[in-house]
Amino acid sequence: MGKDLPIIPLGTSDSTTEQPENVLYSRVFCQKDNSPPLQLLIDFLTSRGQRPILPSTIEEGVLQEWAWVQVSLGYHRDRKPIQLFCVRDRGSYRDVYDQEKKLFQDFLTAHSDVEAQLALEYVTRCRFILTTRMAEHDMTDEGYDFNGWILEFYQEQCNGIVQIDKQGFYSPNGELIVDMSVAVED
């Protein structure tokens, strides 16, 4: 497990941070107090026919920990893994949490439709943000499906709403409710 935060919001690149490849971010703004232990996610993925590949350096007991920060999960040995980040309203990375939350609150506040207000309510009430980061050029349909199962787990288990960069916010039944397909500039 590493700690190479901060997360770059909305898929835009920060001029001070060089990205070696295009990355795609997706998030779940979760209202539950704590993230479930990683083992529950692994069990969920396995029950859906997925075979998550864990880092060989993962420490014993980490999968039972609820206060994890970052982990990489592979979906195929020949593809780059999906990186998962969990930032909370308390703890070491609260500044990253606050920055992400404010950015999305500002974006949603600018929209007056009912769907944007629903998404804003989820973002405002969230206690932690689960973020996935994928190497866009290296993803396959299998990888996008794997990421979708991760997002679904957190949406269902943690009373969350899904946001995918270059797409938008999704309702619990998978409908796009706030379109963010137009490039967002800081």
C-alpha positions in Angstrom: 0.0 0.0 0.0 1.4 3.4 -1.0 0.4 6.9 -0.3 0.9 8.9 -3.5 -2.1 11.2 -3.0 -3.5 13.8 -3.8 -6.1 12.8 -6.2 -6.5 14.9 -9.3 -10.1 16.0 -9.5 -12.5 15.8 -12.4 -9.9 14.2 -14.7 -8.3 17.5 -15.5 -4.5 17.7 -15.3 -2.8 20.0 -12.8 -0.1 22.0 -14.5 2.3 21.2 -11.6 1.7 17.4 -11.9 2.9 15.5 -14.9 0.9 12.4 -15.7 2.7 9.8 -17.7 -0.6 8.6 -19.2 -4.2 9.5 -19.4 -6.0 8.4 -16.3 -9.7 8.1 -15.6 -11.2 8.7 -12.2 -14.4 7.6 -10.8 -15.8 8.2 -7.3 -18.4 7.2 -4.9 -19.4 9.9 -2.4 -20.4 7.7 0.6 -22.6 8.7 3.5 -21.7 5.8 5.8 -19.3 6.7 8.7 -16.7 4.2 7.7 -15.5 2.3 4.7 -16.0 -1.5 4.9 -12.9 -3.6 5.3 -11.3 -4.5 2.0 -12.0 -8.1 2.6 -15.7 -7.4 2.1 -15.0 -5.8 -1.2 -12.8 -8.8 -2.3 -15.6 -11.2 -1.2 -18.2 -9.1 -3.2 -16.0 -9.1 -6.3 -15.5 -12.8 -6.0 -19.2 -13.5 -5.7 -19.7 -11.6 -8.9 -17.3 -13.8 -10.8 -14.4 -11.5 -10.6 -10.9 -12.5 -9.5 -9.2 -9.6 -7.9 -5.4 -9.7 -7.9 -4.0 -8.3 -4.7 -0.5 -6.7 -4.3 2.1 -9.3 -3.3 3.4 -6.9 -0.7 0.0 -6.5 1.1 0.5 -6.7 4.9 -1.3 -9.3 6.9 -4.4 -7.9 8.6 -4.8 -5.0 6.1 -7.8 -6.6 4.4 -9.7 -6.5 7.8 -8.9 -2.8 8.3 -11.6 -0.2 7.8 -9.2 2.8 7.9 -7.2 1.9 4.7 -6.1 4.7 2.4 -4.9 3.2 -0.9 -4.7 -0.2 -2.5 -4.2 -1.5 -6.1 -6.5 -4.3 -7.3 -5.7 -6.1 -10.5 -8.3 -7.6 -12.8 -5.9 -9.2 -15.3 -2.2 -10.1 -15.0 -1.3 -8.4 -18.2 -3.1 -5.1 -17.4 -2.3 -2.3 -15.0 -4.3 -2.5 -11.8 -7.0 -0.2 -10.7 -5.9 2.0 -7.8 -8.4 2.6 -5.0 -8.2 5.6 -2.7 -10.3 6.3 0.4 -10.2 9.8 1.9 -12.3 10.7 4.9 -13.7 13.6 6.7 -11.1 12.9 9.4 -7.6 11.7 9.5 -4.4 12.2 7.6 -5.9 13.1 4.2 -8.7 15.3 5.3 -7.3 18.1 3.1 -7.7 15.9 0.0 -11.2 15.0 1.1 -12.1 18.7 1.7 -10.6 19.8 -1.7 -12.5 17.0 -3.6 -15.7 17.7 -1.8 -15.6 21.5 -2.3 -14.8 21.1 -6.0 -17.8 18.9 -6.6 -20.0 21.1 -4.4 -19.0 24.1 -6.4 -19.7 22.4 -9.7 -23.2 21.1 -8.6 -24.2 24.4 -7.0 -23.9 26.0 -10.4 -26.7 23.8 -11.7 -30.3 24.4 -10.6 -32.0 21.2 -11.8 -33.5 18.6 -9.3 -31.0 15.9 -10.3 -28.0 18.2 -9.6 -29.5 19.1 -6.2 -29.9 15.4 -5.4 -26.2 14.8 -6.3 -25.2 17.9 -4.2 -27.0 16.5 -1.2 -25.0 13.2 -1.5 -21.7 15.1 -1.9 -22.5 17.5 1.0 -23.4 14.6 3.4 -20.6 12.3 2.4 -18.3 11.1 5.1 -15.7 9.5 2.8 -14.9 9.4 -0.9 -13.9 6.2 -2.6 -11.9 7.0 -5.8 -10.7 4.7 -8.4 -7.9 5.6 -10.9 -7.4 3.7 -14.1 -4.9 3.9 -16.9 -7.4 4.8 -19.6 -5.2 3.5 -22.5 -4.7 0.1 -20.8 -8.3 -0.6 -19.8 -10.3 -3.4 -21.4 -14.0 -4.0 -21.2 -13.2 -6.5 -18.5 -11.4 -3.7 -16.6 -14.4 -1.3 -16.9 -16.7 -4.1 -15.7 -14.4 -4.7 -12.7 -14.4 -1.0 -11.9 -18.1 -0.9 -12.2 -18.5 -3.7 -9.6 -16.2 -1.8 -7.2 -18.4 1.3 -7.6 -21.6 -0.7 -7.2 -20.3 -2.2 -3.9 -19.6 1.2 -2.4 -22.8 2.7 -3.7 -24.9 0.0 -2.2 -22.9 -0.7 1.0 -22.2 2.9 1.9 -25.2 4.8 0.8 -23.3 6.6 -2.0 -23.6 8.2 -5.3 -21.3 7.4 -8.3 -19.5 10.1 -10.3 -17.3 9.2 -13.3 -15.1 11.8 -14.9 -16.0 12.7 -18.5 -19.4 11.3 -17.9 -21.2 12.6 -14.7 -23.2 11.5 -11.7 -25.3 8.3 -11.8 -28.5 7.4 -9.9 -28.6 4.2 -7.9 -30.3 2.4 -10.9 -27.5 3.4 -13.2 -29.0 6.4 -15.0 -26.9 9.4 -15.8 -28.5 12.3 -13.8 -25.9 15.0 -14.0 -24.0 15.2 -17.3 -20.4 16.2 -17.0 -19.3 15.1 -20.5 -18.2 18.6 -21.3 -14.6 19.2 -20.4 -14.2 20.8 -16.9 -11.5 23.3 -16.6 -10.2 24.6 -13.3 
